[in-house]
Amino acid sequence: MAEKTALAMRRQARFAPRAGFDPETVKELSGALNLLLADSFGLYVKTKNFHWHIGGPHFRDYHLLLDEQAAQIFAMIDPIAERVRKIGGATLRSVGEIARLQRVADNDRDFVDPGDMLAELREDNQEFAARMLAVHNLCEEKRDVATASLLEIWIDEAQRRAWFLTEAGRRA
């Protein structure tokens, strides 16, 4: 029994609070960041899905735009996960966990009109920016300036993606 308790304590110590945060703060911040991480994966896959399946007279422009946006979203994934680990939390472990946590709705339809693709991604990016802002507010409350700083850049990027999708979706 003592051996099992020692093993449990060693496992728990691996996730001991770092960066000066108490265990409850680590739990709150990690939980919020893991939701953003799942959303990042969901938004990345959805953006790539539309990138692969877009068509029409503006194919090249839309295809390249969505590829650029997917790359930007993908670039956030590792820093979010690493931030969770830096503060002492545990991060996502599987595709199943991502599916359970993501709030970005999948789109599995066989055909989606290019204009609808752009509009759907615009809304997703706007919601993603709003969720990041909520996490930013939590970071300010918990005095996690490092995470707040990262989020400021990513909020701006999500707002920019939404703006580009809005402009690209305008009818001439």
C-alpha positions in Angstrom: 0.0 0.0 0.0 2.8 2.4 0.9 4.4 1.7 -2.5 1.2 2.6 -4.3 0.9 5.8 -2.3 4.5 6.7 -3.1 3.9 6.1 -6.8 0.8 8.3 -6.7 2.7 11.1 -5.0 5.5 10.9 -7.6 2.9 11.1 -10.4 1.2 14.1 -8.7 4.6 15.8 -8.2 5.1 15.7 -12.0 2.2 18.1 -12.3 3.0 20.2 -9.2 2.3 23.8 -9.6 5.0 25.7 -11.4 5.4 29.4 -12.2 4.2 30.3 -8.7 0.5 29.3 -9.1 -1.5 27.5 -6.5 -3.1 24.1 -7.4 -6.6 25.6 -7.9 -5.2 28.3 -10.3 -3.3 25.7 -12.2 -6.5 23.7 -12.5 -8.5 26.7 -13.7 -5.9 27.9 -16.2 -5.1 24.5 -17.5 -8.8 23.7 -18.0 -9.4 26.9 -19.9 -6.3 26.4 -22.0 -7.2 22.8 -22.8 -10.5 23.9 -24.1 -8.7 26.4 -26.4 -6.3 23.7 -27.4 -9.2 21.4 -28.4 -10.8 24.3 -30.3 -7.6 25.0 -32.1 -7.4 21.4 -33.3 -11.1 21.5 -34.4 -10.7 24.9 -36.2 -7.5 23.7 -37.8 -9.1 20.5 -39.2 -12.2 22.4 -40.3 -10.1 25.0 -42.1 -8.1 22.3 -43.8 -11.3 20.4 -44.8 -12.6 23.5 -46.5 -9.2 24.2 -48.0 -9.2 20.8 -49.6 -12.8 20.9 -50.8 -13.3 24.5 -51.9 -14.0 25.2 -55.6 -15.4 27.7 -57.9 -14.2 30.8 -59.8 -12.1 32.0 -56.9 -10.6 28.6 -56.1 -7.0 29.6 -56.1 -7.5 32.7 -53.9 -9.7 30.8 -51.4 -7.5 27.7 -51.4 -4.4 29.7 -50.6 -6.2 31.9 -48.0 -7.5 28.8 -46.1 -4.1 27.1 -46.3 -2.4 30.2 -44.8 -5.1 30.4 -42.1 -4.8 26.7 -41.2 -1.0 27.1 -40.8 -1.5 30.1 -38.5 -4.0 28.1 -36.4 -1.6 25.0 -36.3 1.2 27.3 -35.1 -0.8 28.0 -31.9 -1.3 24.4 -30.9 2.1 23.5 -29.5 2.6 26.8 -27.6 -0.8 26.4 -25.9 0.0 22.8 -24.8 3.4 23.9 -23.7 2.0 26.7 -21.6 -0.3 24.3 -19.9 2.7 22.2 -19.0 4.8 25.2 -17.9 2.2 26.2 -15.3 2.1 22.7 -14.0 -1.0 21.2 -15.7 -1.6 18.2 -17.8 -2.7 18.6 -21.4 -4.8 16.7 -24.0 -3.8 13.1 -24.6 -6.0 11.9 -27.5 -8.2 12.7 -30.5 -11.1 11.4 -28.4 -10.4 14.0 -25.7 -10.2 16.7 -28.4 -13.6 15.6 -29.7 -15.1 15.7 -26.3 -13.8 19.2 -25.5 -13.9 21.1 -28.8 -16.6 23.7 -29.2 -16.0 24.3 -32.9 -18.7 22.4 -34.8 -17.5 20.0 -37.4 -18.8 20.1 -40.9 -18.9 16.7 -42.6 -21.3 17.6 -45.4 -20.3 16.2 -48.9 -20.8 19.7 -50.5 -20.6 23.1 -48.9 -20.9 26.2 -51.1 -17.7 28.3 -51.0 -19.5 31.3 -49.7 -20.9 29.2 -46.9 -17.5 27.9 -46.1 -16.1 31.4 -45.7 -19.1 32.5 -43.6 -18.9 29.5 -41.3 -15.1 29.9 -40.8 -15.6 33.6 -40.2 -18.1 32.9 -37.4 -15.9 30.2 -36.0 -12.9 32.6 -35.8 -15.0 35.3 -34.2 -16.2 32.8 -31.6 -12.7 31.6 -31.1 -11.4 35.1 -30.6 -14.2 35.7 -28.0 -13.3 32.5 -26.1 -9.6 33.5 -26.1 -10.6 36.9 -24.7 -12.5 35.2 -21.9 -9.4 33.1 -21.1 -7.3 36.3 -21.3 -9.6 37.8 -18.6 -9.1 34.7 -16.4 -5.3 35.1 -16.9 -5.5 38.7 -15.8 -7.5 37.8 -12.8 -5.0 35.0 -11.9 -2.0 37.2 -12.8 -0.7 34.9 -15.5 0.9 37.6 -17.7 2.8 35.2 -19.9 -0.3 33.4 -21.1 -2.2 36.7 -21.4 0.6 38.0 -23.6 0.4 35.0 -25.9 -3.4 35.2 -26.1 -3.2 38.9 -27.2 -1.4 37.9 -30.4 -3.7 35.0 -31.1 -6.8 37.1 -30.5 -5.5 39.6 -33.1 -4.8 36.8 -35.5 -8.3 35.3 -35.1 -9.8 38.7 -35.6 -7.7 39.2 -38.7 -8.7 35.8 -40.1 -12.4 36.7 -39.6 -11.8 40.1 -41.3 -10.2 38.4 -44.3 -13.0 35.8 -44.5 -15.5 38.6 -44.4 -13.9 40.5 -47.2 -13.2 37.4 -49.3 -16.9 36.5 -49.0 -18.3 39.8 -50.1 -20.1 39.6 -53.4 -18.9 42.1 -56.0 
